[in-house]
């Protein structure tokens, strides 16, 4: 095995060890929080979709009247 291969293996091992250490610091959400936050995002997306639909309809009718 060449010296470069050993160095790459050492760097990969160090990277893996540091990644595992950092993942242990993560504050993971509970299932209830995850469900709640997913619902909030779903409602927010729906509201934005409705707002865009209203604006699109308004401007389409406005331009239709102007170009008539």
Secondary structure, DSSP 8 states (H G I E B T S, - for coil): --HHHHHHHHHHHHHHHHHHHHHHH-----HHHHHHHHHHHHHHHHHHHHHHHHHHHHHHHHHHHHH-
